Amino acid sequence: MKKLLSIILTLAVWLPLHAQNKPVSWNFSYKKVSAYTYNVFLSATVSEPWHIYSETTPAGGPVPTKITFSGNPLLKMNGQINEQGELKVVHDKNFGVDVKYFKGDVSFVQTIKVISKAKTSLHGTIEYMVCNDKKCLPPETIPFDIAIN
């Protein structure tokens, strides 16, 4: 009985602490726009009180979100990545620059063209950093793989 109680108490302390260290969850999807054109959504849900930085956050500030696509001869990127969410621009005294960030939900949307009707995948990585009003977590890089039908 003591062992079971010890495990329950350990989990009760560990789980909330572990959840605080992962304030961002990612979802990857796509939507067909026309016969060979798709919008790819790299969507983040950011827990309160955290925020994630825009790709256009200036140098000298926190690590901006950086999305890298792996080469695929069957896919062509069409235009720049479009950030969809409520963008905040605030002068951060800790960094000494105007930072751009999102709270809550944000999607990074890339339009792609598929060269042929063959099934393929879009691979890549997202590097991002999250902060709150008191601290920042180290930058994290996560891979993604989106099957395009």
Protein Blocks (a to p, Z undefined) as FASTA:
>chain_A
ZZmmmmmmmmmmmmmmmmmmmmbccddddddfblmlccdddddddddfbdcddfklcehi
acdddddddddfkbccehjddddddddddddfknopacdddehjaddddddddfblcdcd
dddddddddddfkbccdddddddddddZZ
